[in-house]
């Protein structure tokens, strides 16, 4: 079963259970997936679905920060609950050590040295670690690996 099919089944389950909060979040996710398919006239595979879920999680995290700073804890809590639902569709996250090891291996594999090769390394890292690692953490690991290689 593809990830998209799993999300659709989870929506049906949430409907039957009358879990309005979960249902709303899943519907938002399905709408984002459908929008991508219509805009680009493609059929999404699991990698693309994970990228969209990751993007939605990042948006929600930014919103939580903004709402918390703005004194709107009620809205921050709503966004945080949506993050929990969305994260169930992401693969297990890698630890900082695993990310650093993977980045070092990619730097060696590409023969990258110095900050000038950051774009080349990030392009490869993004495709390999999509959805499995926080890209902010990945970027810091790439910078550290390239500054150590210089």
C-alpha atoms as one frame of an Amber mdcrd trajectory, in Angstrom:
protein
   0.000   0.000   0.000   1.407   3.377  -0.983   1.686   6.178   1.553  -1.036
   8.135  -0.243  -3.409   5.153  -0.007  -2.543   4.800   3.691  -3.417   8.464
   4.274  -6.767   7.968   2.503  -7.511   4.902   4.657  -6.600   6.861   7.802
  -9.052   9.570   6.720 -11.828   6.980   6.468 -10.898   5.601   9.887 -10.955
   9.099  11.400 -14.395   9.688   9.842 -15.769   6.483  11.344 -14.252   7.321
  14.737 -15.635  10.881  14.509 -12.134  12.195  15.307 -12.681  15.703  13.912
  -9.228  17.044  14.763  -7.341  14.203  13.063  -9.777  14.207  10.142  -9.227
  17.912   9.518  -5.455  17.530   9.451  -5.595  14.526   7.116  -7.938  16.414
   4.791  -5.471  19.331   4.691  -2.711  16.884   3.797  -4.768  15.210   1.069
  -5.674  18.629  -0.348  -1.976  19.561  -0.513  -1.190  16.257  -2.253  -4.015
  16.726  -4.754  -2.934  20.311  -5.424   0.591  19.152  -6.261  -0.748  16.436
  -8.585  -3.055  18.850 -10.408  -0.478  21.643 -10.676   2.256  19.434 -12.076
   0.049  16.820 -13.792   1.879  13.952 -12.112   1.104  10.974  -9.904   2.860
  11.369  -6.548   5.102   8.582  -5.308   6.017   7.999  -1.651   9.156  10.176
  -1.831   7.137  13.151  -3.101   4.432  12.575  -0.490   7.065  12.557   2.265
   8.526  15.816   0.920   5.082  17.454   1.044   4.415  16.153   4.569   7.839
  17.435   5.633   7.030  20.858   4.174   3.687  20.969   6.003   5.373  20.005
   9.287   7.937  22.781   8.821   5.142  25.301   8.138   3.350  24.193  11.306
   6.544  24.517  13.380   7.039  28.057  12.081   3.415  28.825  12.954   3.816
  27.438  16.480   6.780  29.759  17.011   4.899  32.773  15.630   1.742  32.068
  17.643   3.698  31.491  20.842   5.557  34.777  20.401   2.250  36.498  19.645
   0.665  35.188  22.831  -1.835  32.918  21.034  -1.235  29.646  22.859  -4.612
  28.272  21.693  -3.531  28.481  18.043  -0.033  27.195  18.867  -1.579  24.128
  20.523  -3.768  23.471  17.460  -0.724  23.631  15.165   1.250  21.351  17.517
  -1.519  18.739  17.414  -1.475  18.906  13.594   2.295  18.323  13.681   1.758
  15.116  15.671  -0.723  13.804  13.091   1.498  14.746  10.135   4.628  13.228
  11.682   2.984   9.802  11.715   3.463   9.786   7.912   7.180  10.565   8.058
   9.861   7.893   8.330  11.785   7.627  11.595  14.043  10.652  12.008  17.805
  10.191  12.026  19.874  11.237  15.043  22.431  14.054  14.769  25.256  11.487
  14.759  23.652   9.499  11.926  23.143  12.691   9.899  26.772  13.752  10.432
  28.060  10.299   9.402  25.887  10.246   6.263  26.970  13.778   5.311  30.667
  12.902   5.760  30.234   9.843   3.543  28.576  11.961   0.832  31.314  14.623
   1.055  33.974  11.932   0.559  31.973  10.276  -2.225  31.626  13.563  -4.135
  35.206  14.632  -3.448  33.887  17.929  -2.101  36.197  20.335  -0.319  35.476
  23.757   1.052  32.339  25.882   1.294  32.196  26.332  -2.497  30.930  22.756
  -2.862  28.036  23.224  -0.418  25.373  23.391  -3.174  26.584  20.195  -4.806
  26.670  18.346  -1.470  23.266  19.696  -0.316  21.643  18.580  -3.580  22.787
  15.004  -3.048  22.029  15.037   0.683  18.480  16.331   0.129  17.606  13.471
  -2.202  19.076  10.805   0.090  17.791  12.090   3.416  14.432  13.555   2.344
  11.951  13.188   5.166  14.395  11.279   7.357  16.310  14.257   8.714  15.690
  17.887   9.638  17.199  19.939   6.806  18.397  22.651   9.221  20.409  20.009
  11.041  21.634  18.614   7.714  22.772  22.050   6.549  24.784  22.569   9.749
  26.380  19.118   9.339  27.317  19.896   5.721  28.894  23.220   6.757  30.852
  21.463   9.508  32.008  18.677   7.185  33.104  21.099   4.453  34.897  23.453
   6.856  36.738  20.444   8.269  37.634  19.290   4.756  39.029  22.680   3.744
